[in-house]
Amino acid sequence: LQKLFPAGVKSFSQTPVQRQLKIRENIWNLPNVLTISRLAVSPVIGYFILNEQYKLALGAFVYAGLTDLLDGFVARRYKMKTTVGTVIDPLADKTLMTIMTVTLSMKSFLPTPIAAVILGRDGCLILSSFYYRYISLPPPKTITRYFDFAIPSAEVRPTTISKVNTALQLALMGSTLACAVYGSTDFLWIKALQYTVFGTTIWSGFSYILSKDAVRILTPRIHRRHR
């Protein structure tokens, strides 16, 4: 049989684990490269803020914001969506927000209570992503496979309020940084934006807890679509 139907017999004889080991997707497309560049520029922005180079920090932040718009547009327009993209895109946003929140708070441009809520919510989401990655990873569960993002296992779907919250957080960080260029953030509209973000951050955190569709563990059939 193997001589007559080599491909069919080989496929039939594979165990589920062997078939799962072959499930991979190409992660090095343009949207993911843009997202990874946003991850890379985030600590640079933090460095500029800590060294009071606010104009350079603002320029780098504008670049990060543009990549955030472009990666999603390119992925949708040219059908380049990947499972790993649904994970690293919010991770890049959270990394940027965390670094900017910490550094702007250290420079007293962002109130500590606002910073604490943003960091607390994002910390919980990051821990949850580690957990879902582990429980959804097909066997064998090894450290190498755990950090191999070419192996899709779970898909993250941001809630509507989470998308709104991310936009407001970006607006707050950008506005705060722009005000830092002039040496003051003591403006009424900045205060209003800060407490709006305070509320939407808490709301978006609960939306992930209450939503049934925020995290989707991929089935073998869904895996095959991403090959």
C-alpha positions as CSV (number, residue, x, y, z in Angstrom):
1,L,0.0,0.0,0.0
2,Q,2.8,2.4,0.8
3,K,4.3,1.9,-2.6
4,L,1.0,2.4,-4.4
5,F,-0.3,5.3,-2.2
6,P,2.8,6.7,-0.4
7,A,1.3,10.1,0.5
8,G,-2.0,8.7,1.7
9,V,-0.5,6.0,3.8
10,K,2.0,8.4,5.3
11,S,-0.7,10.9,6.2
12,F,-3.0,8.1,7.6
13,S,-0.2,6.6,9.7
14,Q,0.7,9.9,11.4
15,T,-0.3,10.2,15.0
16,P,-2.3,13.3,16.1
17,V,0.8,14.6,17.8
18,Q,2.9,14.3,14.6
19,R,0.2,16.1,12.7
20,Q,0.1,18.9,15.3
21,L,3.9,19.3,15.1
22,K,3.5,20.3,11.4
23,I,1.0,23.0,12.2
24,R,2.9,26.3,11.6
25,E,2.2,29.6,9.9
26,N,4.4,32.2,8.3
27,I,4.8,35.0,10.9
28,W,7.3,37.1,9.0
29,N,4.8,39.1,7.0
30,L,4.6,42.9,6.8
31,P,1.9,43.5,9.5
32,N,3.9,41.4,12.0
33,V,7.2,43.1,11.1
34,L,5.5,46.5,11.7
35,T,4.2,45.2,15.1
36,I,7.6,43.8,16.1
37,S,9.2,47.2,15.2
38,R,6.6,48.8,17.6
39,L,7.8,46.5,20.3
40,A,11.4,47.3,19.6
41,V,10.9,51.1,19.7
42,S,9.0,51.1,23.0
43,P,12.0,50.9,25.3
44,V,13.7,53.6,23.2
45,I,10.7,55.9,23.9
46,G,11.1,55.1,27.6
47,Y,14.8,55.9,27.5
48,F,14.1,59.3,25.8
49,I,11.5,60.1,28.5
50,L,13.8,59.2,31.4
51,N,16.6,61.4,29.9
52,E,14.1,64.2,29.3
53,Q,14.5,64.1,25.5
54,Y,10.8,64.7,25.1
55,K,10.9,65.8,21.4
56,L,12.7,62.6,20.4
57,A,10.3,60.5,22.5
58,L,7.3,62.2,20.8
59,G,8.7,61.5,17.4
60,A,9.3,57.8,18.3
61,F,5.8,57.7,19.7
62,V,4.3,59.0,16.5
63,Y,6.1,56.3,14.6
64,A,4.7,53.7,17.0
65,G,1.2,55.1,16.5
66,L,1.5,54.9,12.7
67,T,2.7,51.3,12.8
68,D,-0.3,50.5,15.0
69,L,-2.6,51.9,12.3
70,L,-0.8,50.3,9.4
71,D,-0.3,46.8,10.7
72,G,-4.1,46.2,11.1
73,F,-4.9,47.9,7.8
74,V,-2.4,45.9,5.8
75,A,-3.4,42.7,7.5
76,R,-7.1,43.2,6.6
77,R,-6.6,44.8,3.2
78,Y,-4.2,42.2,1.9
79,K,-5.5,39.2,3.9
80,M,-2.3,38.8,5.8
81,K,-3.9,38.0,9.2
82,T,-2.1,35.5,11.3
83,T,-2.9,33.9,14.7
84,V,0.4,35.2,16.1
85,G,-0.6,38.7,14.9
86,T,-3.7,38.6,17.2
87,V,-1.3,38.0,20.1
88,I,1.7,40.2,19.4
89,D,-0.3,43.2,18.3
90,P,-2.0,43.7,21.8
91,L,1.3,42.7,23.4
92,A,3.0,45.5,21.5
93,D,0.3,47.9,22.6
94,K,0.6,46.8,26.2
95,T,4.4,47.0,26.1
96,L,4.3,50.6,24.8
97,M,1.6,51.6,27.3
98,T,3.5,50.0,30.2
99,I,6.8,51.7,29.4
100,M,5.2,55.1,28.8
101,T,3.0,54.8,31.9
102,V,6.0,53.9,34.1
103,T,8.4,56.5,32.7
104,L,5.8,59.4,32.6
105,S,4.7,58.6,36.1
106,M,8.4,58.6,37.3
107,K,8.7,62.1,35.8
108,S,5.5,63.2,37.6
109,F,3.6,63.8,34.3
110,L,1.1,61.1,35.1
111,P,-0.7,60.7,38.5
112,T,0.2,57.5,40.4
113,P,-3.5,56.2,40.7
114,I,-3.9,56.4,37.0
115,A,-0.6,54.6,36.4
116,A,-1.5,51.9,39.0
117,V,-4.8,51.1,37.3
118,I,-3.3,50.9,33.8
119,L,-0.4,48.7,35.0
120,G,-2.6,46.5,37.1
121,R,-5.0,45.8,34.3
122,D,-2.3,45.1,31.7
123,G,-0.4,42.9,34.2
124,C,-3.4,40.7,34.6
125,L,-3.9,40.5,30.9
126,I,-0.3,39.5,30.3
127,L,-0.5,36.8,33.0
128,S,-3.7,35.5,31.4
129,S,-2.1,35.3,28.0
130,F,0.7,33.1,29.4
131,Y,-1.9,30.8,31.0
132,Y,-4.0,30.5,27.8
133,R,-0.9,29.9,25.7
134,Y,0.0,26.9,28.0
135,I,-3.4,25.3,28.1
136,S,-4.0,25.7,24.4
137,L,-0.6,24.6,23.1
138,P,-0.8,21.2,21.4
139,P,1.4,18.4,22.9
140,P,4.2,18.0,23.5
141,K,4.3,21.0,25.8
142,T,8.0,22.1,25.7
143,I,9.6,25.5,26.4
144,T,10.8,25.7,22.8
145,R,7.3,25.1,21.4
146,Y,5.8,27.4,24.1
147,F,7.8,30.3,22.7
148,D,7.6,29.3,19.1
149,F,4.9,31.7,17.9
150,A,4.8,30.1,14.5
151,I,2.7,27.4,16.2
152,P,-0.8,28.9,16.7
153,S,-2.8,27.8,19.6
154,A,-5.1,30.6,20.8
155,E,-6.6,33.7,19.2
156,V,-7.2,36.9,21.1
157,R,-10.2,39.0,20.1
158,P,-10.2,42.5,21.7
159,T,-13.5,43.6,23.1
160,T,-15.1,46.8,21.7
161,I,-14.4,48.8,24.9
162,S,-10.9,47.5,24.9
163,K,-10.3,49.0,21.5
164,V,-11.8,52.3,22.7
165,N,-9.7,52.1,25.8
166,T,-6.5,51.5,23.8
167,A,-7.2,54.5,21.6
168,L,-7.9,56.7,24.6
169,Q,-4.7,55.5,26.3
170,L,-2.7,56.3,23.2
171,A,-4.3,59.7,23.1
172,L,-3.5,60.3,26.8
173,M,0.2,59.2,26.4
174,G,0.6,61.2,23.3
175,S,-1.0,64.3,24.8
176,T,0.9,64.0,28.0
177,L,4.2,63.6,26.1
178,A,3.3,66.6,23.9
179,C,2.6,68.7,27.0
180,A,5.9,67.5,28.5
181,V,7.7,69.1,25.6
182,Y,6.4,72.4,27.0
183,G,7.2,71.5,30.6
184,S,3.7,71.2,32.1
185,T,0.6,68.9,32.0
186,D,-1.5,71.1,34.3
187,F,-4.4,71.5,31.9
188,L,-8.0,70.8,32.6
189,W,-8.5,68.8,29.4
190,I,-5.6,66.6,30.3
191,K,-7.1,65.9,33.7
192,A,-10.4,65.1,32.1
193,L,-8.7,62.6,29.7
194,Q,-6.8,61.0,32.6
195,Y,-9.9,60.2,34.5
196,T,-11.8,59.1,31.4
197,V,-8.9,56.6,30.8
198,F,-9.1,55.6,34.5
199,G,-12.8,54.5,33.9
200,T,-12.4,52.9,30.5
201,T,-9.4,50.9,31.8
202,I,-11.4,49.3,34.6
203,W,-14.3,48.8,32.3
204,S,-12.2,47.1,29.6
205,G,-10.6,44.8,32.2
206,F,-14.0,43.5,33.3
207,S,-15.0,43.1,29.7
208,Y,-12.4,40.5,29.1
209,I,-13.6,38.6,32.2
210,L,-17.2,38.7,31.1
211,S,-16.7,38.1,27.4
212,K,-17.0,34.5,26.1
213,D,-15.3,35.4,22.8
214,A,-12.2,37.4,23.9
215,V,-10.0,34.3,23.8
216,R,-10.6,31.5,21.3
217,I,-8.6,28.3,21.7
218,L,-8.0,26.9,18.2
219,T,-9.3,23.4,17.3
220,P,-7.4,21.1,14.9
221,R,-9.7,22.2,12.1
222,I,-9.0,25.9,12.7
223,H,-5.3,25.1,12.9
224,R,-5.3,23.7,9.4
225,R,-6.7,27.0,8.1
226,H,-3.5,28.7,9.3
227,R,-1.0,26.4,7.6
